[in-house]
């Protein structure tokens, strides 16, 4: 991971993007805050879009409330019964 410390150097956004195209870049701002910049792929964009969807987030919230667990013993019993 490349580190860019803005307290010690100046870098353009284009230069930062060029560095990020080769791998993750840790950027320290003038206040000492740290940020990671890296190239986004289709999955990253999809995650960002879904996080903005109230409908999808409500769906996930409801799914979290479900108590749909299956015990290991139940799975073993089902597999044993399925064998010829």
C-alpha positions, 0 to 999 in steps of 0.5 A, a space after each residue: 500500500 502506498 502512503 501519501 501524507 498531505 502534510 508533507 507533500 502535495 498531489 493532484 487528484 489525477 496523480 492520486 487516481 493514477 496511484 490508486 489504479 495500481 493499488 490501494 493508497 493510504 492518504 493522510 490529510 492535513 489534520 491527520 485523518 486517514 483515508 484509503 483510495 482504491 479503484 472501484 469495480 462493478 461490485 463496489 459500485 453495486 454495493 454503494 447503490 444498494 446502500 442508498 436504496 431504502 427498499 433494499 435496506 428495509 428488506 435486509 432489516 426484515 431478514 435480520 429479524 428472521 430466526 431461520 437457523 437450522 441445527 447441525 443435527 437437523 442437517 445431518 438427519 436430513 442428509 442421512 434420510 436422503 441417502 439411498 
